[in-house]
Amino acid sequence: MNESNALEQRAALLDVQGSQALIIHASMFMQLLAAQHAGNEKLASFYAERFPPDVKKAYDAWLAQKPFENPTADAHPFVPNLYQVRGTAEAAAARADAERRVTAARQAGNRSGQYLANTVLFATVLFFAGTAGKFEQPRVRLFAVAFGVALFAFAVIRMLLMPAA
């Protein structure tokens, strides 16, 4: 469970970092558009040259769609088919691994609970075996022994049906 929690935290961190990068990239893109609209090509090229490679690739693919002339072009370069938010794949992989580890931890917890229940059953058998001789009435003594034997048989069968480690 601790490993699963650590992986979930890593996935969340990757999501946050990716969102922060997306905000910065979108802000740079908006500044580039504002500079182009104002006719300041020097400032527009300043922003375009500083795009990271993944944003540059998405921006070039978006420009290839001729967005200012083509009404069916994507609205911006940050759509999923052009741009992938950083860390998305790694976060998804970490979450999948975390889910597998949670499943394994739950199975281990269930198995542990079954072993603990069997331990309690065996302790109960010892209790009845130890107290059966203390009773004065033969019927009570016989019932205590019979109940202890039945409980022992049940615990042994239950233990044999449990999955191996």
GUNUKOL-49370 format. One line per 5 residues: number of its first residue (from 1); for each residue z, x, y of N, C-alpha, C. Coordinates in steps of 0.02 Angstrom, whole numbers, plus 50000, padded with zeros to 5 digits. Each point is the difference from the previous one (the first is absolute). Layout:
BEGIN
NUM> Z,X,Y,Z,X,Y,Z,X,Y ~ ...
***
This chain:
BEGIN
1> 50000,50041,49941,50000,49959,50059,50000,50044,50063 ~ 50037,50055,49997,50000,50046,50058,49931,50028,50012 ~ 49965,50018,49947,49932,50026,50008,49955,49946,50028 ~ 50008,49939,49978,49960,49945,50026,50014,49989,50074 ~ 50063,50002,50019,50018,49992,50071,49970,50056,50042
6> 50002,50061,49974,49971,50057,50037,49925,49990,50009 ~ 49966,49976,49948,49928,49988,50006,49985,49944,50049 ~ 50041,49947,50000,49990,49946,50048,50010,50025,50071 ~ 50050,50043,50010,50010,50028,50066,49941,50043,50021 ~ 49974,50039,49953,49941,50041,50016,49940,49956,50018
11> 49990,49946,49963,49945,49955,50015,50009,49969,50069 ~ 50061,49980,50016,50013,49971,50066,49987,50051,50056 ~ 50021,50062,49988,49988,50053,50049,49925,50011,50009 ~ 49963,50002,49946,49927,50008,50005,49968,49942,50038 ~ 50025,49940,49988,49974,49941,50037,50013,50007,50075
16> 50061,50020,50017,50018,50007,50070,49958,50055,50033 ~ 49993,50057,49966,49960,50055,50027,49928,49979,50008 ~ 49974,49963,49951,49931,49976,50005,49991,49951,50057 ~ 50049,49957,50010,49996,49951,50055,50004,50036,50067 ~ 50042,50051,50004,50005,50038,50062,49934,50035,50015
21> 49970,50030,49949,49935,50033,50010,49947,49949,50021 ~ 50001,49941,49969,49952,49948,50017,50008,49979,50073 ~ 50061,49994,50023,50013,49981,50070,49972,50053,50047 ~ 50012,50062,49983,49975,50055,50043,49923,50000,50000 ~ 49971,49993,49940,49927,50001,49996,49969,49941,50036
26> 50030,49942,49992,49974,49941,50035,50007,50007,50075 ~ 50054,50031,50021,50010,50011,50072,49948,50049,50027 ~ 49986,50053,49962,49948,50047,50020,49932,49965,50004 ~ 49986,49957,49952,49937,49963,49999,49996,49954,50061 ~ 50054,49966,50016,50000,49955,50058,49990,50040,50065
31> 50030,50059,50004,49991,50042,50059,49928,50024,50005 ~ 49970,50016,49942,49930,50021,49999,49955,49943,50025 ~ 50012,49939,49976,49961,49943,50023,50010,49987,50075 ~ 50061,50007,50023,50014,49990,50071,49963,50052,50042 ~ 50000,50062,49976,49964,50054,50036,49925,49987,50000
36> 49973,49978,49944,49928,49984,49997,49984,49942,50046 ~ 50043,49950,50001,49988,49942,50043,50003,50019,50073 ~ 50043,50048,50016,50006,50023,50070,49945,50050,50017 ~ 49960,50020,49951,49946,50046,50013,50021,50073,49999 ~ 50059,50014,49977,50026,50068,49998,49986,50030,49931
41> 49939,50025,49992,49979,50027,49935,50039,50064,49982 ~ 50021,50038,50051,50038,50060,49986,50066,49983,49966 ~ 50035,49950,50025,50063,49978,49970,49987,49968,49932 ~ 49947,49961,49994,49983,49969,49936,49987,50053,49947 ~ 49963,50051,50017,49986,50053,49951,50064,50040,49985
46> 50044,50005,50049,50065,50033,49989,50038,49965,49944 ~ 50003,49934,50004,50035,49962,49947,49962,50005,49934 ~ 49935,49993,50001,49960,50000,49939,50006,50068,49964 ~ 50003,50054,50037,50006,50066,49969,50069,50011,49969 ~ 50049,49963,50022,50068,50010,49975,50019,49951,49944
51> 49952,49959,49981,50014,49956,49943,50011,50043,49938 ~ 50049,49983,49959,50008,50034,49936,49939,49985,49956 ~ 49989,50040,49948,49939,49990,49958,49992,49930,49972 ~ 50054,49969,49977,49994,49933,49971,49980,49948,50052 ~ 50026,50007,50061,49983,49954,50054,49928,50014,50024
56> 49983,50063,50004,49932,50019,50021,49948,49970,49952 ~ 50015,50004,49935,49955,49972,49950,49993,49925,50010 ~ 50057,49965,50009,49999,49928,50010,49964,49982,50065 ~ 50012,50039,50053,49969,49987,50064,49924,50009,49995 ~ 49978,50053,49967,49928,50011,49992,49968,49945,49959
61> 50034,49978,49948,49973,49945,49958,49998,49935,50041 ~ 50048,49990,50042,50001,49941,50043,49943,50003,50051 ~ 49990,50059,50030,49945,50007,50048,49932,49991,49966 ~ 49994,50020,49937,49937,49991,49963,49983,49926,49992 ~ 50050,49957,50004,49988,49928,49996,49974,49971,50066
66> 49997,50042,50052,49980,49980,50067,50040,49939,50024 ~ 50066,50010,50007,50044,49943,50015,49988,49967,50068 ~ 49970,50037,50047,49989,49971,50067,49937,49957,50002 ~ 49959,50007,49947,49938,49961,49997,50000,49951,49942 ~ 50036,50017,49947,49999,49961,49938,50062,49954,49997
71> 49991,49934,50005,50058,49955,49998,50034,49997,49932 ~ 49967,50022,49947,50030,49998,49933,50036,50065,49983 ~ 49999,50048,50046,50035,50063,49988,50076,49988,49999 ~ 50035,50046,49967,50072,49995,49999,50027,50004,50071 ~ 50056,49966,50012,50029,49996,50067,50026,50068,50025
76> 50020,50042,49955,50027,50065,50019,49996,50045,49938 ~ 50011,50065,50009,49994,50046,49942,50060,50001,49954 ~ 50050,49959,50013,50061,50002,49960,50003,49945,49947 ~ 49943,49973,49982,49997,49951,49945,50004,50037,49934 ~ 50024,49968,49947,50011,50035,49936,49939,50034,49970
81> 49940,49973,50011,49942,50032,49969,49978,50063,50038 ~ 50026,50011,50060,49983,50061,50038,50059,50050,50004 ~ 50060,49974,50003,50058,50043,50013,50056,49982,49952 ~ 50031,50050,49970,50058,49990,49957,50061,50028,50035 ~ 50051,49959,50006,50062,50022,50032,50029,50057,49957
86> 50021,50052,50034,50027,50058,49965,50061,49981,49958 ~ 50002,50027,49940,50057,49990,49956,49999,49935,49961 ~ 49950,49958,50011,49998,49935,49965,49995,50010,49925 ~ 49955,50043,49977,49992,50011,49928,50063,50032,49970 ~ 50028,50049,50035,50060,50032,49976,50059,49952,49997
91> 50005,49956,50050,50054,49951,50001,49992,49950,49942 ~ 49939,49979,49987,49988,49954,49945,50017,50033,49933 ~ 49981,50063,49992,50017,50036,49938,50075,50007,49993 ~ 50034,50016,50054,50073,50007,49998,50034,49934,49982 ~ 49974,49945,50028,50029,49934,49984,49988,49982,49927
96> 49941,50016,49975,49986,49985,49929,50046,50041,49955 ~ 50009,50064,50017,50045,50042,49961,50072,49975,50005 ~ 50019,49978,50059,50068,49972,50009,50009,49938,49957 ~ 49950,49958,49997,50004,49939,49959,50007,50017,49926 ~ 49962,50051,49977,50007,50022,49930,50071,50025,49986
101> 50027,50037,50048,50067,50027,49990,50054,49945,50002 ~ 49990,49950,50041,50047,49944,50001,49998,49963,49934 ~ 49941,49990,49973,49993,49967,49934,50036,50041,49947 ~ 49989,50065,50000,50033,50044,49951,50076,49998,50009 ~ 50023,49999,50062,50072,49999,50013,50030,49934,49976
106> 49965,49945,50010,50025,49935,49977,50003,49998,49924 ~ 49950,50026,49968,50000,50002,49927,50059,50043,49975 ~ 50011,50056,50031,50056,50043,49981,50067,49965,50012 ~ 50004,49963,50055,50061,49962,50014,50012,49945,49949 ~ 49947,49966,49980,50007,49948,49948,50022,50031,49934
111> 49969,50055,49982,50020,50034,49937,50073,50022,50004 ~ 50019,50027,50057,50069,50022,50009,50048,49941,49993 ~ 49982,49943,50028,50041,49941,49994,50007,49977,49927 ~ 49946,50005,49963,50002,49982,49929,50046,50046,49961 ~ 49996,50065,50014,50045,50047,49966,50073,49987,50019
116> 50012,49984,50063,50068,49985,50021,50026,49937,49965 ~ 49958,49949,49995,50020,49939,49965,50017,50014,49927 ~ 49960,50043,49968,50015,50018,49930,50065,50038,49995 ~ 50015,50042,50048,50063,50037,50001,50059,49951,50003 ~ 49993,49949,50042,50053,49950,50006,50007,49961,49934
121> 49943,49984,49968,50002,49966,49936,50037,50042,49947 ~ 49984,50065,49997,50034,50044,49952,50074,50007,50015 ~ 50018,50001,50064,50070,50003,50019,50036,49936,49978 ~ 49966,49944,50006,50029,49936,49978,50010,50000,49925 ~ 49952,50029,49963,50008,50006,49928,50062,50041,49983
126> 50010,50056,50036,50060,50041,49988,50063,49961,50016 ~ 49998,49960,50052,50058,49960,50018,50018,49952,49942 ~ 49950,49963,49975,50014,49953,49946,50020,50036,49936 ~ 49970,50057,49987,50020,50038,49939,50071,50026,50006 ~ 50019,50020,50059,50068,50026,50011,50053,49946,50001
131> 49984,49942,50024,50050,49947,50005,50003,49954,49940 ~ 49948,50002,49957,49998,49954,49942,50061,50009,49955 ~ 50022,50061,49990,50057,50013,49956,50066,49979,50030 ~ 50003,49987,50064,50063,49983,50034,50018,49926,49991 ~ 49952,49959,49983,50013,49929,49992,50036,49986,49933
136> 50047,49953,50001,50038,49984,49941,49963,49949,49956 ~ 49964,49955,50029,49966,49948,49961,49934,50029,49971 ~ 49990,49991,49935,49940,50028,49969,49935,49971,50028 ~ 50000,49936,50018,49939,49970,50027,49981,50032,50067 ~ 50048,50011,50043,49986,50032,50065,49977,50071,49989
141> 50033,50035,49954,49980,50069,49985,49928,50002,49973 ~ 49984,49954,49955,49934,49997,49970,49947,49982,50054 ~ 50018,49952,50044,49954,49982,50053,49987,50059,50047 ~ 50052,50038,50017,49993,50058,50045,49955,50053,49968 ~ 50010,50013,49935,49959,50049,49965,49928,49975,49996
146> 49990,49937,49981,49933,49972,49994,49964,50001,50067 ~ 50036,49982,50052,49969,50001,50067,49981,50071,50019 ~ 50044,50048,49986,49986,50070,50015,49939,50025,49962 ~ 49995,49983,49935,49942,50021,49959,49936,49968,50026 ~ 50004,49935,50017,49940,49966,50026,49978,50031,50067
151> 50049,50014,50042,49984,50031,50064,49971,50070,49990 ~ 50027,50036,49952,49974,50067,49985,49928,49995,49975 ~ 49986,49954,49956,49931,49991,49974,49953,49982,50058 ~ 50022,49955,50044,49959,49980,50057,49986,50061,50045 ~ 50051,50040,50014,49992,50059,50044,49953,50051,49968
156> 50007,50010,49934,49956,50049,49966,49928,49976,50002 ~ 49988,49936,49985,49932,49974,50002,49972,50004,50071 ~ 50040,49983,50048,49977,50004,50070,49983,50072,50020 ~ 50041,50046,49977,49987,50071,50015,49936,50024,49967 ~ 49988,49978,49938,49939,50021,49965,49937,49970,50032
161> 50007,49943,50032,49942,49968,50032,49986,50026,50070 ~ 50046,50040,50026,49990,50028,50067,49946,50054,49998 ~ 49961,50006,50054,49949,50052,50001,50030,50069,50002 ~ 49966,50047,49968,50023,50070,50000,49988,50031,50069 ~ 50035,50052,50015,49995,50032,50066,49933,50030,50013
***
